[in-house]
């Protein structure tokens, strides 16, 4: 869950990062290493910044191009979106072959922001469904309280914990509640990918 949430957050941070990198790439007139150095100073994501610094370090010291490719693969794996893959391959072209990749960076920037807008619209409509998954966390204890009020404390405890059928259904209910909470947490924020 923690890895997924970090990857999803990095996917959203990537939008800011690509915008900064694109503007710095224009300023440096196609020098990817200097653009990465300048972008590192302005980006807020420490995870992406550390990958960019690793790319800069590798670009200064690499002997074989596979070393650079490995650094790019680590960056892509840390986010695991197609946008990260596109950006990684674009940076690799800019660093290894000194190709002018300004138009590619601009296209990635445009697409990633379009995707975020679409996700925001979808999130507004699906947030109510995800919020309903938390409803039974309130309703189940309320049901137990109602049982205590109408049946009495000892009778409720005896039925829920003292009988085989009560323990079974209590366990099933708690498992379903935990499962739905895990699903709600998992799908709370969709990954920024297409």
Steps between C-alpha positions, in 0.01 A plus 500: 500500500784736588685430174180554300423829674859621443483404132163672458626816672814495285279466191322822595828672598629407156262756346671783687842353427443475125381861487811620683732282291342617175546866590860443611571302184383796290717741700811284461435461126499122500758413768328222694758471779487872585119493469487212750731688738285813483177301534630327813524837672131579447310170529319414820512118472806372681460151350510626140777747587720216629444305176588806293817555704588135446452548124728804504764308696479206261520729196820656632666166584358230272729282291236280340157621387341212694588682822287794387223266391502335844464839672205584272341160570522570876323833444226334291452220756460748786189647331383222265289706263525538125573872557807405707609263224459769233689754710775252584556408136488866398761594763713208388494626140589849618784381722655226285443625146463874562179493295270800520197364687317825574191410296479159670524656845227749410275220370550295819427809711179569307382138521572459870303814589212390279501165681497670842197707396319184386585322827376797699166488317471122553602536864218743568242249377650192668585658836146445629525127429832478684358693793215248527757229574565675833128506588488147641787585738247725671193282444642175640583641846164678491332165434683347797386790720141451381526129584625587850211745547228259385642163605717596798876491540538142619267361236683688220845395622378141541358492146802669335776326695339205675344320203672345204268671252545842667881474494493389136284791382689750717827382343356511147362849555827635641695342210267660246535838672880477500504380138280785382713754687813361334331523159386855572854595597644324193265675255481835681730670252540356152850490349586781261543285194321420178 
